[in-house]
Amino acid sequence: RSTLFPYTTLFRSDEANRRFLAENKVHSFAPPDSRPADLGEPVHTDVLRQFSTVARRQVRLVISDRGYTVFLALLPFFIGVLSLTVRGKTGYGMGDPLSNSPNQPDQILVMLTVGAVFMGTALTIRDLVGERPIFKREQAVGLSTAAYLAAKIAVFSTFAIVQAGVATAISVGGWGQPISGAVVLGNVSLELFVDVALTCVASALLGMALSAIAKSQDQIMPFLVIAIMSQLVMCGGLIWVTGRAVLDQLSWATPAQWGYAAAASTIDTHRLVVGPTDPKDQHFDHKAS
């Protein structure tokens, strides 16, 4: 008996295993030819409705922050008044080469252009980094990235255009309408406003890009300072960059350079600023091209 005991035990173990498998065969794996059930049609997102919702929410967010709203409302008035502090009496008229400010038109445009850059960048630079967790949650449940960005661009561009209009109106109202005729739009003051407005909108897009790059709110102020100071140099009205290696090429990537060039072309600084104080940049030529 002692010799047969191990084999008897093994036989009983195998028998118990077969009974267990027979009783639980309903839990076996599905056959290879089985197919997953139909999950139905994918969810179709209404992009226009999302655009409208995000745009209305963005307007409410801007208005609900009273301190931020007051800052945005007062900033264009400050920029416009700042352009009136440029020394000289000619304004947008013919510069006096014998005066203490022979390039006054250039200096006024620097104030307007850099002011537009500051308004646009400050308008958006803190936006995306602050909403990143909310955006990721909403994107996970179907928010369209295109609708989200388009709504923000539309709202911030509207604010930027209004700010540019206020600053330009104060500057033109204080110095008088430029004596040169418009290049494209027929009215020189309207064309100057469009130049400043496009600069402000482009800077708002730059601010959104910097906000998307920033990892935290602590990085916003360094980005803002670098953006403003670099464009103060690159605009070409305060410091000559025309024909200077590296600086000239870098300026092509800044809204300030193209905004200043457009405004200089509109008021025809080549004619208004007599002598060597005006950079003879082809982008400043009083031509539609």
ChimeraX commands (.cxc) that place a marker at each C-alpha (Angstrom):
marker #1 position 0.00,0.00,0.00 radius 0.5
marker #1 position 2.72,2.37,0.82 radius 0.5
marker #1 position 4.08,1.95,-2.69 radius 0.5
marker #1 position 0.74,2.78,-4.38 radius 0.5
marker #1 position -0.14,5.76,-2.13 radius 0.5
marker #1 position 1.61,8.51,-4.15 radius 0.5
marker #1 position -0.01,7.37,-7.40 radius 0.5
marker #1 position -3.46,7.23,-5.80 radius 0.5
marker #1 position -3.03,10.78,-4.49 radius 0.5
marker #1 position -1.89,12.04,-7.90 radius 0.5
marker #1 position -4.90,10.40,-9.58 radius 0.5
marker #1 position -7.29,12.05,-7.15 radius 0.5
marker #1 position -5.64,15.46,-7.71 radius 0.5
marker #1 position -6.02,15.16,-11.48 radius 0.5
marker #1 position -9.64,14.10,-11.08 radius 0.5
marker #1 position -10.38,17.09,-8.85 radius 0.5
marker #1 position -8.72,19.44,-11.36 radius 0.5
marker #1 position -10.84,18.07,-14.24 radius 0.5
marker #1 position -14.02,18.48,-12.22 radius 0.5
marker #1 position -13.10,22.10,-11.36 radius 0.5
marker #1 position -12.48,22.95,-15.02 radius 0.5
marker #1 position -15.74,21.27,-16.09 radius 0.5
marker #1 position -17.76,23.17,-13.51 radius 0.5
marker #1 position -16.15,26.54,-14.39 radius 0.5
marker #1 position -15.93,26.27,-18.16 radius 0.5
marker #1 position -18.23,29.32,-18.58 radius 0.5
marker #1 position -15.29,31.47,-17.47 radius 0.5
marker #1 position -12.96,30.30,-20.21 radius 0.5
marker #1 position -11.54,32.71,-22.76 radius 0.5
marker #1 position -13.72,33.83,-25.69 radius 0.5
marker #1 position -13.12,32.02,-28.98 radius 0.5
marker #1 position -10.68,33.68,-31.40 radius 0.5
marker #1 position -13.39,34.58,-33.93 radius 0.5
marker #1 position -15.40,36.70,-31.48 radius 0.5
marker #1 position -15.69,40.42,-32.34 radius 0.5
marker #1 position -16.08,43.43,-30.02 radius 0.5
marker #1 position -19.50,44.97,-29.73 radius 0.5
marker #1 position -20.34,48.08,-31.74 radius 0.5
marker #1 position -19.56,51.17,-29.67 radius 0.5
marker #1 position -21.81,53.43,-31.73 radius 0.5
marker #1 position -21.07,56.65,-33.60 radius 0.5
marker #1 position -18.29,58.92,-32.29 radius 0.5
marker #1 position -19.28,62.13,-30.54 radius 0.5
marker #1 position -19.50,65.06,-32.98 radius 0.5
marker #1 position -18.39,68.35,-31.39 radius 0.5
marker #1 position -20.11,71.57,-32.45 radius 0.5
marker #1 position -17.08,73.80,-33.06 radius 0.5
marker #1 position -19.13,76.98,-33.56 radius 0.5
marker #1 position -20.98,76.46,-30.29 radius 0.5
marker #1 position -17.72,75.82,-28.48 radius 0.5
marker #1 position -16.25,78.97,-30.05 radius 0.5
marker #1 position -19.20,81.03,-28.82 radius 0.5
marker #1 position -19.08,79.54,-25.33 radius 0.5
marker #1 position -15.34,80.07,-24.88 radius 0.5
marker #1 position -15.53,83.63,-26.29 radius 0.5
marker #1 position -18.35,84.64,-23.93 radius 0.5
marker #1 position -16.54,83.08,-21.00 radius 0.5
marker #1 position -13.33,84.91,-21.90 radius 0.5
marker #1 position -15.11,88.26,-21.97 radius 0.5
marker #1 position -16.63,87.56,-18.56 radius 0.5
marker #1 position -13.24,86.55,-17.18 radius 0.5
marker #1 position -11.62,89.79,-18.33 radius 0.5
marker #1 position -14.44,91.98,-17.04 radius 0.5
marker #1 position -14.79,90.15,-13.72 radius 0.5
marker #1 position -11.20,90.96,-12.76 radius 0.5
marker #1 position -11.71,94.62,-11.83 radius 0.5
marker #1 position -8.06,95.45,-11.30 radius 0.5
marker #1 position -7.10,93.91,-14.62 radius 0.5
marker #1 position -9.99,95.65,-16.40 radius 0.5
marker #1 position -9.01,99.06,-15.01 radius 0.5
marker #1 position -5.40,98.45,-16.05 radius 0.5
marker #1 position -6.43,97.53,-19.60 radius 0.5
marker #1 position -8.75,100.54,-19.81 radius 0.5
marker #1 position -6.19,103.07,-18.61 radius 0.5
marker #1 position -3.17,101.67,-20.48 radius 0.5
marker #1 position -4.03,103.05,-23.97 radius 0.5
marker #1 position -4.66,106.51,-22.48 radius 0.5
marker #1 position -1.25,106.33,-20.83 radius 0.5
marker #1 position 0.42,105.29,-24.09 radius 0.5
marker #1 position -1.33,108.03,-26.04 radius 0.5
marker #1 position -0.38,110.72,-23.54 radius 0.5
marker #1 position 3.18,109.37,-23.43 radius 0.5
marker #1 position 3.51,109.96,-27.17 radius 0.5
marker #1 position 2.68,113.64,-26.56 radius 0.5
marker #1 position 5.68,114.07,-24.27 radius 0.5
marker #1 position 8.22,113.82,-27.11 radius 0.5
marker #1 position 10.21,117.04,-27.23 radius 0.5
marker #1 position 9.57,119.31,-30.19 radius 0.5
marker #1 position 6.75,121.23,-31.87 radius 0.5
marker #1 position 6.52,119.73,-35.35 radius 0.5
marker #1 position 4.64,116.57,-34.38 radius 0.5
marker #1 position 3.71,114.63,-37.53 radius 0.5
marker #1 position 4.80,117.60,-39.68 radius 0.5
marker #1 position 8.06,118.42,-41.36 radius 0.5
marker #1 position 10.97,118.10,-38.95 radius 0.5
marker #1 position 13.22,121.06,-38.26 radius 0.5
marker #1 position 16.87,120.01,-38.73 radius 0.5
marker #1 position 18.01,123.00,-36.66 radius 0.5
marker #1 position 15.80,122.23,-33.66 radius 0.5
marker #1 position 16.67,120.14,-30.62 radius 0.5
marker #1 position 14.44,117.34,-31.93 radius 0.5
marker #1 position 14.93,116.99,-35.70 radius 0.5
marker #1 position 13.59,113.42,-35.73 radius 0.5
marker #1 position 10.43,114.03,-33.70 radius 0.5
marker #1 position 8.14,112.00,-36.03 radius 0.5
marker #1 position 10.41,108.97,-35.57 radius 0.5
marker #1 position 10.30,109.33,-31.79 radius 0.5
marker #1 position 6.52,109.63,-31.73 radius 0.5
marker #1 position 6.21,106.43,-33.75 radius 0.5
marker #1 position 8.57,104.65,-31.36 radius 0.5
marker #1 position 6.25,105.55,-28.48 radius 0.5
marker #1 position 3.19,104.35,-30.35 radius 0.5
marker #1 position 4.79,101.16,-31.68 radius 0.5
marker #1 position 6.43,100.04,-28.44 radius 0.5
marker #1 position 3.26,101.05,-26.61 radius 0.5
marker #1 position 1.22,98.82,-28.93 radius 0.5
marker #1 position 3.65,95.96,-28.31 radius 0.5
marker #1 position 3.32,96.42,-24.56 radius 0.5
marker #1 position -0.49,96.62,-24.67 radius 0.5
marker #1 position -0.86,93.50,-26.79 radius 0.5
marker #1 position 1.68,91.40,-24.91 radius 0.5
marker #1 position 0.40,92.40,-21.46 radius 0.5
marker #1 position -3.14,91.61,-22.60 radius 0.5
marker #1 position -2.52,87.89,-23.15 radius 0.5
marker #1 position 0.74,86.78,-21.59 radius 0.5
marker #1 position -0.80,85.47,-18.37 radius 0.5
marker #1 position -3.84,83.81,-19.95 radius 0.5
marker #1 position -2.94,80.34,-21.23 radius 0.5
marker #1 position -0.56,79.37,-18.43 radius 0.5
marker #1 position -3.27,80.11,-15.87 radius 0.5
marker #1 position -5.92,78.05,-17.68 radius 0.5
marker #1 position -3.77,75.05,-18.57 radius 0.5
marker #1 position -5.33,72.60,-16.03 radius 0.5
marker #1 position -8.85,73.69,-17.02 radius 0.5
marker #1 position -8.06,73.37,-20.72 radius 0.5
marker #1 position -6.68,69.86,-20.32 radius 0.5
marker #1 position -9.80,68.71,-18.47 radius 0.5
marker #1 position -12.12,70.24,-21.06 radius 0.5
marker #1 position -10.05,68.87,-23.93 radius 0.5
marker #1 position -10.39,65.39,-22.44 radius 0.5
marker #1 position -14.19,65.61,-22.76 radius 0.5
marker #1 position -14.25,66.92,-26.32 radius 0.5
marker #1 position -13.20,70.60,-26.37 radius 0.5
marker #1 position -11.80,71.55,-29.79 radius 0.5
marker #1 position -8.36,73.13,-29.55 radius 0.5
marker #1 position -9.06,75.14,-32.70 radius 0.5
marker #1 position -12.30,76.55,-31.26 radius 0.5
marker #1 position -10.57,77.34,-27.97 radius 0.5
marker #1 position -7.70,79.27,-29.56 radius 0.5
marker #1 position -9.88,80.96,-32.18 radius 0.5
marker #1 position -12.25,82.29,-29.51 radius 0.5
marker #1 position -9.42,83.69,-27.44 radius 0.5
marker #1 position -7.76,85.27,-30.48 radius 0.5
marker #1 position -11.05,86.92,-31.49 radius 0.5
marker #1 position -11.71,88.34,-28.02 radius 0.5
marker #1 position -8.18,89.55,-27.36 radius 0.5
marker #1 position -7.85,91.00,-30.88 radius 0.5
marker #1 position -11.00,93.03,-30.29 radius 0.5
marker #1 position -9.60,94.41,-27.03 radius 0.5
marker #1 position -6.26,95.15,-28.76 radius 0.5
marker #1 position -7.92,97.03,-31.63 radius 0.5
marker #1 position -9.90,99.19,-29.19 radius 0.5
marker #1 position -6.76,99.98,-27.20 radius 0.5
marker #1 position -4.86,100.88,-30.38 radius 0.5
marker #1 position -7.70,103.16,-31.45 radius 0.5
marker #1 position -7.64,105.08,-28.17 radius 0.5
marker #1 position -3.84,105.52,-28.16 radius 0.5
marker #1 position -3.71,106.59,-31.83 radius 0.5
marker #1 position -6.61,109.03,-31.44 radius 0.5
marker #1 position -4.88,110.75,-28.51 radius 0.5
marker #1 position -1.60,111.00,-30.40 radius 0.5
marker #1 position -3.13,112.33,-33.62 radius 0.5
marker #1 position -5.44,114.62,-31.67 radius 0.5
marker #1 position -2.52,116.10,-29.76 radius 0.5
marker #1 position -0.03,116.47,-32.63 radius 0.5
marker #1 position -2.43,116.92,-35.53 radius 0.5
marker #1 position -2.98,114.74,-38.57 radius 0.5
marker #1 position 0.18,113.73,-40.47 radius 0.5
marker #1 position 0.80,115.96,-43.47 radius 0.5
marker #1 position 1.62,113.06,-45.79 radius 0.5
marker #1 position -1.10,111.32,-47.73 radius 0.5
marker #1 position -2.04,107.73,-47.00 radius 0.5
marker #1 position -0.37,104.94,-48.95 radius 0.5
marker #1 position -3.23,102.44,-49.14 radius 0.5
marker #1 position -6.39,103.41,-47.24 radius 0.5
marker #1 position -6.96,106.96,-48.42 radius 0.5
marker #1 position -6.97,108.56,-44.95 radius 0.5
marker #1 position -3.58,108.89,-43.29 radius 0.5
marker #1 position -4.94,108.88,-39.72 radius 0.5
marker #1 position -7.01,105.76,-40.42 radius 0.5
marker #1 position -4.00,104.07,-41.96 radius 0.5
marker #1 position -1.83,104.96,-38.96 radius 0.5
marker #1 position -4.49,103.46,-36.68 radius 0.5
marker #1 position -4.48,100.24,-38.73 radius 0.5
marker #1 position -0.67,100.08,-38.45 radius 0.5
marker #1 position -0.80,100.43,-34.66 radius 0.5
marker #1 position -3.77,98.04,-34.34 radius 0.5
marker #1 position -2.07,95.28,-36.36 radius 0.5
marker #1 position 1.05,95.69,-34.22 radius 0.5
marker #1 position -1.06,95.36,-31.09 radius 0.5
marker #1 position -2.86,92.26,-32.38 radius 0.5
marker #1 position 0.41,90.62,-33.47 radius 0.5
marker #1 position 1.86,91.33,-30.03 radius 0.5
marker #1 position -1.22,89.77,-28.41 radius 0.5
marker #1 position -0.51,86.60,-30.39 radius 0.5
marker #1 position 3.11,86.77,-29.25 radius 0.5
marker #1 position 1.89,87.08,-25.66 radius 0.5
marker #1 position -0.26,83.97,-26.09 radius 0.5
marker #1 position 2.74,82.08,-27.47 radius 0.5
marker #1 position 4.87,83.09,-24.48 radius 0.5
marker #1 position 2.04,82.13,-22.14 radius 0.5
marker #1 position 1.85,78.69,-23.77 radius 0.5
marker #1 position 5.61,78.21,-23.32 radius 0.5
marker #1 position 5.67,79.33,-19.68 radius 0.5
marker #1 position 5.61,76.54,-17.11 radius 0.5
marker #1 position 4.29,78.68,-14.26 radius 0.5
marker #1 position 3.07,82.18,-13.43 radius 0.5
marker #1 position 6.52,83.00,-12.04 radius 0.5
marker #1 position 7.98,82.94,-15.57 radius 0.5
marker #1 position 5.52,85.50,-16.94 radius 0.5
marker #1 position 7.29,88.66,-15.77 radius 0.5
marker #1 position 10.74,87.70,-17.14 radius 0.5
marker #1 position 9.15,86.82,-20.49 radius 0.5
marker #1 position 7.29,90.14,-20.58 radius 0.5
marker #1 position 10.39,92.18,-19.77 radius 0.5
marker #1 position 12.50,90.39,-22.39 radius 0.5
marker #1 position 9.78,90.76,-25.04 radius 0.5
marker #1 position 9.35,94.49,-24.45 radius 0.5
marker #1 position 13.02,95.42,-24.12 radius 0.5
marker #1 position 14.11,93.41,-27.14 radius 0.5
marker #1 position 11.44,94.98,-29.35 radius 0.5
marker #1 position 12.29,98.45,-28.10 radius 0.5
marker #1 position 15.70,97.85,-29.67 radius 0.5
marker #1 position 14.51,95.89,-32.72 radius 0.5
marker #1 position 11.81,98.32,-33.87 radius 0.5
marker #1 position 14.49,100.39,-35.64 radius 0.5
marker #1 position 13.29,103.83,-34.63 radius 0.5
marker #1 position 15.24,104.30,-31.42 radius 0.5
marker #1 position 18.38,102.35,-32.31 radius 0.5
marker #1 position 19.37,101.79,-35.92 radius 0.5
marker #1 position 19.26,98.15,-36.95 radius 0.5
marker #1 position 19.18,98.74,-40.71 radius 0.5
marker #1 position 22.18,97.14,-42.39 radius 0.5
marker #1 position 23.63,95.86,-39.10 radius 0.5
marker #1 position 24.49,92.17,-39.17 radius 0.5
marker #1 position 22.51,89.97,-36.76 radius 0.5
marker #1 position 20.41,92.86,-35.40 radius 0.5
marker #1 position 18.81,93.52,-38.78 radius 0.5
marker #1 position 17.99,89.85,-39.29 radius 0.5
marker #1 position 16.67,89.37,-35.75 radius 0.5
marker #1 position 14.37,92.36,-36.12 radius 0.5
marker #1 position 12.46,90.61,-38.91 radius 0.5
marker #1 position 10.97,88.24,-36.31 radius 0.5
marker #1 position 9.52,90.98,-34.10 radius 0.5
marker #1 position 6.10,92.67,-34.46 radius 0.5
marker #1 position 7.66,96.00,-33.46 radius 0.5
marker #1 position 9.92,96.14,-36.52 radius 0.5
marker #1 position 7.09,95.56,-38.99 radius 0.5
marker #1 position 4.69,97.79,-37.07 radius 0.5
marker #1 position 7.18,100.64,-36.98 radius 0.5
marker #1 position 8.05,100.16,-40.66 radius 0.5
marker #1 position 4.37,100.28,-41.63 radius 0.5
marker #1 position 3.76,103.44,-39.59 radius 0.5
marker #1 position 6.94,105.10,-40.93 radius 0.5
marker #1 position 5.83,104.29,-44.45 radius 0.5
marker #1 position 2.37,105.74,-43.78 radius 0.5
marker #1 position 3.58,109.14,-42.54 radius 0.5
marker #1 position 6.61,109.16,-44.89 radius 0.5
marker #1 position 9.40,109.66,-42.36 radius 0.5
marker #1 position 11.97,109.81,-45.16 radius 0.5
marker #1 position 10.48,113.15,-46.19 radius 0.5
marker #1 position 9.59,114.47,-42.72 radius 0.5
marker #1 position 12.95,113.72,-41.09 radius 0.5
marker #1 position 15.65,115.61,-42.95 radius 0.5
marker #1 position 19.31,114.73,-42.62 radius 0.5
marker #1 position 21.22,111.75,-41.24 radius 0.5
marker #1 position 18.93,111.19,-38.23 radius 0.5
marker #1 position 16.50,109.04,-40.26 radius 0.5
marker #1 position 17.57,105.48,-41.09 radius 0.5
marker #1 position 17.24,105.02,-44.83 radius 0.5
marker #1 position 15.47,101.71,-44.59 radius 0.5
marker #1 position 13.63,100.53,-47.70 radius 0.5
marker #1 position 10.78,99.30,-45.50 radius 0.5
marker #1 position 10.08,102.92,-44.53 radius 0.5
marker #1 position 9.53,104.03,-48.14 radius 0.5
marker #1 position 6.20,105.78,-48.77 radius 0.5
marker #1 position 4.97,103.03,-51.09 radius 0.5
marker #1 position 2.17,100.49,-50.99 radius 0.5
marker #1 position 4.66,97.67,-51.53 radius 0.5
marker link #1:1,2 radius 0.2
marker link #1:2,3 radius 0.2
marker link #1:3,4 radius 0.2
marker link #1:4,5 radius 0.2
marker link #1:5,6 radius 0.2
marker link #1:6,7 radius 0.2
marker link #1:7,8 radius 0.2
marker link #1:8,9 radius 0.2
marker link #1:9,10 radius 0.2
marker link #1:10,11 radius 0.2
marker link #1:11,12 radius 0.2
marker link #1:12,13 radius 0.2
marker link #1:13,14 radius 0.2
marker link #1:14,15 radius 0.2
marker link #1:15,16 radius 0.2
marker link #1:16,17 radius 0.2
marker link #1:17,18 radius 0.2
marker link #1:18,19 radius 0.2
marker link #1:19,20 radius 0.2
marker link #1:20,21 radius 0.2
marker link #1:21,22 radius 0.2
marker link #1:22,23 radius 0.2
marker link #1:23,24 radius 0.2
marker link #1:24,25 radius 0.2
marker link #1:25,26 radius 0.2
marker link #1:26,27 radius 0.2
marker link #1:27,28 radius 0.2
marker link #1:28,29 radius 0.2
marker link #1:29,30 radius 0.2
marker link #1:30,31 radius 0.2
marker link #1:31,32 radius 0.2
marker link #1:32,33 radius 0.2
marker link #1:33,34 radius 0.2
marker link #1:34,35 radius 0.2
marker link #1:35,36 radius 0.2
marker link #1:36,37 radius 0.2
marker link #1:37,38 radius 0.2
marker link #1:38,39 radius 0.2
marker link #1:39,40 radius 0.2
marker link #1:40,41 radius 0.2
marker link #1:41,42 radius 0.2
marker link #1:42,43 radius 0.2
marker link #1:43,44 radius 0.2
marker link #1:44,45 radius 0.2
marker link #1:45,46 radius 0.2
marker link #1:46,47 radius 0.2
marker link #1:47,48 radius 0.2
marker link #1:48,49 radius 0.2
marker link #1:49,50 radius 0.2
marker link #1:50,51 radius 0.2
marker link #1:51,52 radius 0.2
marker link #1:52,53 radius 0.2
marker link #1:53,54 radius 0.2
marker link #1:54,55 radius 0.2
marker link #1:55,56 radius 0.2
marker link #1:56,57 radius 0.2
marker link #1:57,58 radius 0.2
marker link #1:58,59 radius 0.2
marker link #1:59,60 radius 0.2
marker link #1:60,61 radius 0.2
marker link #1:61,62 radius 0.2
marker link #1:62,63 radius 0.2
marker link #1:63,64 radius 0.2
marker link #1:64,65 radius 0.2
marker link #1:65,66 radius 0.2
marker link #1:66,67 radius 0.2
marker link #1:67,68 radius 0.2
marker link #1:68,69 radius 0.2
marker link #1:69,70 radius 0.2
marker link #1:70,71 radius 0.2
marker link #1:71,72 radius 0.2
marker link #1:72,73 radius 0.2
marker link #1:73,74 radius 0.2
marker link #1:74,75 radius 0.2
marker link #1:75,76 radius 0.2
marker link #1:76,77 radius 0.2
marker link #1:77,78 radius 0.2
marker link #1:78,79 radius 0.2
marker link #1:79,80 radius 0.2
marker link #1:80,81 radius 0.2
marker link #1:81,82 radius 0.2
marker link #1:82,83 radius 0.2
marker link #1:83,84 radius 0.2
marker link #1:84,85 radius 0.2
marker link #1:85,86 radius 0.2
marker link #1:86,87 radius 0.2
marker link #1:87,88 radius 0.2
marker link #1:88,89 radius 0.2
marker link #1:89,90 radius 0.2
marker link #1:90,91 radius 0.2
marker link #1:91,92 radius 0.2
marker link #1:92,93 radius 0.2
marker link #1:93,94 radius 0.2
marker link #1:94,95 radius 0.2
marker link #1:95,96 radius 0.2
marker link #1:96,97 radius 0.2
marker link #1:97,98 radius 0.2
marker link #1:98,99 radius 0.2
marker link #1:99,100 radius 0.2
marker link #1:100,101 radius 0.2
marker link #1:101,102 radius 0.2
marker link #1:102,103 radius 0.2
marker link #1:103,104 radius 0.2
marker link #1:104,105 radius 0.2
marker link #1:105,106 radius 0.2
marker link #1:106,107 radius 0.2
marker link #1:107,108 radius 0.2
marker link #1:108,109 radius 0.2
marker link #1:109,110 radius 0.2
marker link #1:110,111 radius 0.2
marker link #1:111,112 radius 0.2
marker link #1:112,113 radius 0.2
marker link #1:113,114 radius 0.2
marker link #1:114,115 radius 0.2
marker link #1:115,116 radius 0.2
marker link #1:116,117 radius 0.2
marker link #1:117,118 radius 0.2
marker link #1:118,119 radius 0.2
marker link #1:119,120 radius 0.2
marker link #1:120,121 radius 0.2
marker link #1:121,122 radius 0.2
marker link #1:122,123 radius 0.2
marker link #1:123,124 radius 0.2
marker link #1:124,125 radius 0.2
marker link #1:125,126 radius 0.2
marker link #1:126,127 radius 0.2
marker link #1:127,128 radius 0.2
marker link #1:128,129 radius 0.2
marker link #1:129,130 radius 0.2
marker link #1:130,131 radius 0.2
marker link #1:131,132 radius 0.2
marker link #1:132,133 radius 0.2
marker link #1:133,134 radius 0.2
marker link #1:134,135 radius 0.2
marker link #1:135,136 radius 0.2
marker link #1:136,137 radius 0.2
marker link #1:137,138 radius 0.2
marker link #1:138,139 radius 0.2
marker link #1:139,140 radius 0.2
marker link #1:140,141 radius 0.2
marker link #1:141,142 radius 0.2
marker link #1:142,143 radius 0.2
marker link #1:143,144 radius 0.2
marker link #1:144,145 radius 0.2
marker link #1:145,146 radius 0.2
marker link #1:146,147 radius 0.2
marker link #1:147,148 radius 0.2
marker link #1:148,149 radius 0.2
marker link #1:149,150 radius 0.2
marker link #1:150,151 radius 0.2
marker link #1:151,152 radius 0.2
marker link #1:152,153 radius 0.2
marker link #1:153,154 radius 0.2
marker link #1:154,155 radius 0.2
marker link #1:155,156 radius 0.2
marker link #1:156,157 radius 0.2
marker link #1:157,158 radius 0.2
marker link #1:158,159 radius 0.2
marker link #1:159,160 radius 0.2
marker link #1:160,161 radius 0.2
marker link #1:161,162 radius 0.2
marker link #1:162,163 radius 0.2
marker link #1:163,164 radius 0.2
marker link #1:164,165 radius 0.2
marker link #1:165,166 radius 0.2
marker link #1:166,167 radius 0.2
marker link #1:167,168 radius 0.2
marker link #1:168,169 radius 0.2
marker link #1:169,170 radius 0.2
marker link #1:170,171 radius 0.2
marker link #1:171,172 radius 0.2
marker link #1:172,173 radius 0.2
marker link #1:173,174 radius 0.2
marker link #1:174,175 radius 0.2
marker link #1:175,176 radius 0.2
marker link #1:176,177 radius 0.2
marker link #1:177,178 radius 0.2
marker link #1:178,179 radius 0.2
marker link #1:179,180 radius 0.2
marker link #1:180,181 radius 0.2
marker link #1:181,182 radius 0.2
marker link #1:182,183 radius 0.2
marker link #1:183,184 radius 0.2
marker link #1:184,185 radius 0.2
marker link #1:185,186 radius 0.2
marker link #1:186,187 radius 0.2
marker link #1:187,188 radius 0.2
marker link #1:188,189 radius 0.2
marker link #1:189,190 radius 0.2
marker link #1:190,191 radius 0.2
marker link #1:191,192 radius 0.2
marker link #1:192,193 radius 0.2
marker link #1:193,194 radius 0.2
marker link #1:194,195 radius 0.2
marker link #1:195,196 radius 0.2
marker link #1:196,197 radius 0.2
marker link #1:197,198 radius 0.2
marker link #1:198,199 radius 0.2
marker link #1:199,200 radius 0.2
marker link #1:200,201 radius 0.2
marker link #1:201,202 radius 0.2
marker link #1:202,203 radius 0.2
marker link #1:203,204 radius 0.2
marker link #1:204,205 radius 0.2
marker link #1:205,206 radius 0.2
marker link #1:206,207 radius 0.2
marker link #1:207,208 radius 0.2
marker link #1:208,209 radius 0.2
marker link #1:209,210 radius 0.2
marker link #1:210,211 radius 0.2
marker link #1:211,212 radius 0.2
marker link #1:212,213 radius 0.2
marker link #1:213,214 radius 0.2
marker link #1:214,215 radius 0.2
marker link #1:215,216 radius 0.2
marker link #1:216,217 radius 0.2
marker link #1:217,218 radius 0.2
marker link #1:218,219 radius 0.2
marker link #1:219,220 radius 0.2
marker link #1:220,221 radius 0.2
marker link #1:221,222 radius 0.2
marker link #1:222,223 radius 0.2
marker link #1:223,224 radius 0.2
marker link #1:224,225 radius 0.2
marker link #1:225,226 radius 0.2
marker link #1:226,227 radius 0.2
marker link #1:227,228 radius 0.2
marker link #1:228,229 radius 0.2
marker link #1:229,230 radius 0.2
marker link #1:230,231 radius 0.2
marker link #1:231,232 radius 0.2
marker link #1:232,233 radius 0.2
marker link #1:233,234 radius 0.2
marker link #1:234,235 radius 0.2
marker link #1:235,236 radius 0.2
marker link #1:236,237 radius 0.2
marker link #1:237,238 radius 0.2
marker link #1:238,239 radius 0.2
marker link #1:239,240 radius 0.2
marker link #1:240,241 radius 0.2
marker link #1:241,242 radius 0.2
marker link #1:242,243 radius 0.2
marker link #1:243,244 radius 0.2
marker link #1:244,245 radius 0.2
marker link #1:245,246 radius 0.2
marker link #1:246,247 radius 0.2
marker link #1:247,248 radius 0.2
marker link #1:248,249 radius 0.2
marker link #1:249,250 radius 0.2
marker link #1:250,251 radius 0.2
marker link #1:251,252 radius 0.2
marker link #1:252,253 radius 0.2
marker link #1:253,254 radius 0.2
marker link #1:254,255 radius 0.2
marker link #1:255,256 radius 0.2
marker link #1:256,257 radius 0.2
marker link #1:257,258 radius 0.2
marker link #1:258,259 radius 0.2
marker link #1:259,260 radius 0.2
marker link #1:260,261 radius 0.2
marker link #1:261,262 radius 0.2
marker link #1:262,263 radius 0.2
marker link #1:263,264 radius 0.2
marker link #1:264,265 radius 0.2
marker link #1:265,266 radius 0.2
marker link #1:266,267 radius 0.2
marker link #1:267,268 radius 0.2
marker link #1:268,269 radius 0.2
marker link #1:269,270 radius 0.2
marker link #1:270,271 radius 0.2
marker link #1:271,272 radius 0.2
marker link #1:272,273 radius 0.2
marker link #1:273,274 radius 0.2
marker link #1:274,275 radius 0.2
marker link #1:275,276 radius 0.2
marker link #1:276,277 radius 0.2
marker link #1:277,278 radius 0.2
marker link #1:278,279 radius 0.2
marker link #1:279,280 radius 0.2
marker link #1:280,281 radius 0.2
marker link #1:281,282 radius 0.2
marker link #1:282,283 radius 0.2
marker link #1:283,284 radius 0.2
marker link #1:284,285 radius 0.2
marker link #1:285,286 radius 0.2
marker link #1:286,287 radius 0.2
marker link #1:287,288 radius 0.2
marker link #1:288,289 radius 0.2
view
